[in-house]
Amino acid sequence: VQLQASGGGLVQAGGSLRLSCAASGNIFSINAMGWYRQTPGKQRDLVAAISNGGATSYVGSVKGRFTISRDNAKNTVYLQMDSLKPEDTAKYYCWGAGPINYWGQGTEVTVSS
């Protein structure tokens, strides 16, 4: 399984970004997908996830601001991030849950105040 992430960048507080993660390879081994984020010196934390059935979950700090969705025809998961805050600044990693954890390359999100 390969996960290709895109969509990070620099945005002012209150702005929006959309991250995309395209999966390829043995995608049938993936049970759920999502996004983690990590800042220097800290652990990687789950931000949002979506199951194959479409059930979603979010960390409390992004509820109501971030929306995770998927396009099964494109094997792609999206993270729409609205009302961004400086504390959302991090490197965001696409993640796939299967017999092992699959990771995409990180994409930087920087929110300026």
N, C-alpha and C positions, 0 to 999 in steps of 0.2 A: 504494500500500500504506500502510495506517495500522496502527500498533502502539500498543495501549493497555495500559500497565503499571499494576499495582496491587500492594498487599500489603506495602509497606515499613512501618517503624515503629521504636519503641524497645523494646529487649529487654535483659535482663540477660545477662551472659556465661553460656554454657552453655545458653541458651534456643534457641528455634526460631522461624523465620518462613518463610512461603511466598510467593514472588512469582509473579504471574501476568502473562502477556502475551498479549492477544488480537489476532489479526491480521484485518484486513478489507481489502477491495479486491481487487486483482489478486494474490491469494495464490499463484497458480500460478507466478508469477515467482520465488518464494522457494525457494532450494535448502537452506537451513539457517537455524536460528534459535539465539539464545543470549542470554547476558547479559554485559555489560561492567560494570566499576565504576570509579569515579574519585573521588579525594580532591582537595581544593583544591591547586592548584599542581603536580599530577602528571598524567601522561597517562592516558588511558582504556585499561584493560587487560581482555582477555578473561578471563572467569571460567569459563564453561561453554558448550558448544554441542551441538546435536543436529541431525543431518542428517535429510533427508526419509525416509531409510531407517531411522532410529532409532539410528544410531551416535552415541556420545557422547564428549566429550572435556572434560577439566577442567584448570585450572591446578593445579600441584602442591600449593599451600597449602590447597586446599579438598577435595582428594581424600579420600574416606571420610567427609566431613561434609556435602557438598552433593550433591543429586541433581537432575539435569535430566530432564524428561519432557515428553511432548506428548500432547494429546488432539486427534487429527485431526478428529474430528467437530465439535469446538468451535473449531478453528483456534487453539488456545491452547497455549502452552508454559509450564511451571511450573519454578520453581527452589525446591526444598525445602532450606532451610538449617538444619542442626542443629549442635549443639555450637558455637554462635556465639562468636566471640572479639572483643575490642575492636578488633583489627586488621582485622576485616571491615567496620568502619564505613566507609561510603562512599555515594555516590549510584550506584544501579544502573540501568543502561540496557538496555532490551530491544533486540535487534538482529536484523535479518533480512538474509540474504545473497541478492542477486539480481543483476540487471544493474548495480545500484548498491547501496550499503549503505543499509538502511532503519533508522531509529532511532525508538524510542518516547520519551516524556518520561521523565525520570529519576524514580526513587522513592528516598527517603532510607531508609537502614538505619543505625540507631545502636545499638551494643552497648556497654552500660555495664559497667564492671568491678566 
